[in-house]
Amino acid sequence: MIFQLDAISDIGPTRPRNEDMILIGDHLLRDNRYTSQYAVTDSDHHVIALADGMGGHNAGDIASHETLQSLSKFIRLLPNGLTATDLSLSLNQWVLQMHVHLGTMGFENTDYYGMGTTLVGILFYEGNSYWFNCGDSRLYRLSGEELQQLSSDHSLSWLTGRPSAPGNVIVNCIGSPSGSPVFIDFEPITPSLTVGDQLLLCSDGLTDSVPSSHLTRFLTADWGAEQLIKAACLMGAKDNISVCKVNIVG
């Protein structure tokens, strides 16, 4: 599979620091842009992920960095020949360990107490593609002119099934609160990705300001990461804005 990647993690118009981070393979991205075209073979283990840090004394940036750095190593060390069930179990074990690790960092350093992060991503593993999610950062797929949100927002409105409940109250994330349970959704991308499909990973700095109807139009017009971030700023973004756009080209 060959894809064209365009990613930016931006501080946004109002925040004093950027707590978002993007992972592409083993490359960490914050306050920068990354573009590349490359191929993933049937023998590769490759991950693209986005984390939106929060909490503590401005320690959300620590939480997102720690999580993505650990995720990169975890994916790199995955053994060959795992089934989808094996992968799901392994990823949930890892996310629990990461949850405990961030909580421990908070108890050892009060500046880090209460920090946590969302996590959303795509795993390419031995010719198959999967998505995973913990929190309310999102993964979309555009196929033709149809935009589908693959991930579920782990928010209060999602938990209660009441659209009127506050959508910005997260009920599942890595690290904060340290005593709460944590889980990660993990599913195959079905139907399989085809040439012309677009995938979009984004933090809520984008989705809180840009409605899905606008996203559909923007992605159908093949807008790049910079255009999407500018649109979010013009439409009143109040948070860090990170987007990672993946076009399947071969």
N, C-alpha and C positions, 0 to 999 in steps of 0.2 A: 504494500500500500504506500502511495506517495501522497504527502500532503504539504500544503503551503500554510505556514504558521505566522500569525501576526499578533503580538502580545504587548500590552503596556500595563504597568502598575503605576498609577498616578495618585498624588497626594490629594487631588481635588481642590475645590475653591475655598474651603472653609477650615479644614482641619490643620493643626500645627505640625502633625507628623503623619507619615504613611504607615499604617499597621497591616496593610494588605501585602501579600507576596505571591508570586507565581513560580511554579517549578516546571521546567521542561527538561526531562531526562535527569541530568545532574546539574542543570544550570538554574540558579536562583535569581529572580528578577524583582527588583523594587526600585521605584523612581527612575525607571528606564524603559526602553523599548527593545524588543527582540523580534527579528523576522528571519525566517529560514524556510527552505524547501528541502525535504529529505524523505527518505524511504524507511519503512519499518518492515522487516522481513518476517517470515513465519517462525523464525527461531529467536526473535528478539523479545526482550522484556523492556517495555518502555512506558513511562508515565508522564502525563501532563496534568497538573493540579493547581488549584488556587486556594489560598487560605486567607480569611479575613479575621485578623486578631482583635481582641477586645479585653477590657477589664484591667485591673491592677492600676498602678500609677504609670499610665502610658506604657504598659508592658505588653500590650497586644502585639507589638512588633516582635517581641521576644518569642511569644507563643507561636506566631505564624512561622517564624524562622526555624525554631526548634522542631516543629512538626514537619515541615517540608524537608528539612535536612535529614530527619530520621526516615521519612517516607522514601526518599531517594535511595538511601542505603537498603531499606527493607525490600524494595522492588528489585534492586540490583542483586540481592542475595537469595531471591526466590529460587527454589530448586525447579528443575525441569519436570514436565509431565504431570503437573497438578490439574485436577478437574476444577470446574467452576465452584463446586461445593468446597473443595480444599482451599481455593483462593479466598472464598468468602470467610471461611473459618479463620484462616491465617490473618486476613486483614482485620477482622474483628478482634482477634487476640492482640494484634499490634496496636490498634486504636485504644484498647483498654490500657495497655502498658504506657502509651503516650499520655493518656488521661491522668494516670497515676503520677507519671513523671512531672507533668506541668503542675499538678497539685503539690507535689513534694517540693518543687522549686519555690512555690508560693509560701510554704511553711518555713523554708530555710531562709527566705529573703522577703521581708514584708513588702518591699516595693513590687514584688511579683504576685502578691496574694490576690486571688480572684481572677487572674488572667486566664484567657482561653482563646479558642479559635474555631472557626468553621473550617470545613474541608470539602471540596468537591473536585472530582477528577475523572480522567479517562485512563484505563489501563489497556495497553496492547500486549497480549501475552500469547506467544506461540500461534500466531495467525488468527486469534480471536480478540474481540474488543469488548470491554466492559466499562460501565460507569459506576462511580461510588460517591456517596454524599453523607455528610454529617453537619447539620446546621441549615442555614438559609441562603448560602451562596448557591448559584444555580448553574445548571447545564441545560442548554437548548440544542435542538437539532432542527435545521431547516432542510427539508427535502422537497424539491420543487419550490412551491410557494407556500408550503404548509410548515408552520413553526410549532414544534412540540417541546414542552418542558419535560425533560427526562427525569430530573431530580424532583424530590418533594421537599418543600420548605418544612423544616422541623421547628415550627413556630406554634404559638398557643392556638391560633386559628386552625392550623392543621390538626393539632392534637384533639381539640374539642369538636372539630367538625362544624364550627360556627364561624362563617365568614366575617361576622361582626366583631369577633374577638381580636385583640391587638395582634397584628401580623408581625410586628417587630419584636415580640417577646419570644426569644429562642428557648426551646425546651430540651434541646440536645446539641451539645457541642463538646469539643475536646478541652478538658481542663477546668472549666468554671461552670457551676460551682463544683469544687473538688470532690464533695461527698455524693454527688448525684451519679446515676448510672449513665452509661454512654453506649451508643451503638452506631454502626455505619451501614447504610443501604449499599448493596452490591448486586448489580444485575448485568446480564449480557445486553449489548446494544442490538436490539432486534427491530426490524429486519437488519441484516448486515449493512454496513456502510457501503455506499456506492459512489462512483465518480459524480461530482456535482453537489454532493451533500456538504453542508456546513455545520460545524459544531461551535458553540459559543459557551465558554465558561466565564462567569462574571460574578463580582461581588454585588452586594445590595446597593452600593453607591450608584450603580447603573440602573438596576431594576426598580428602585424606589422613585426614580425620577423619569424614566423612560417607559411608557406603557408597552405591553407586548404587541399591540397593534402597530406601534411605531417601529419596534424591533423587527417585526416581520417585513415592513417596507424597507428598512435600512439594510437588512441582510439580503433581501431579494435583489436590492440594488448593489450588493457586494461592497458595502461600506467596510472600510478597514478599522482597526482599533482606534486610531487617532480620531477619525470622524465620529465614532461612537462616543468617545469620551467628551469631545467637544459638544455633541448633542446633549449629553447628560448635564454638562455645566450650564448650557443655555436653558435647560429645562428645570434648573433649580436644585442640582445635586448638593447635598449637605454632608457628604462623607467622602472617604477615599474611594477611588473608582479604578477597578482593575478588570480588564477584559483580555481574554485569550481566544482568538478566532482561528479555527482550523478548517481549511478548505480541502476536501478530498479531491485530488487532481489526477490520480492514477492508481 
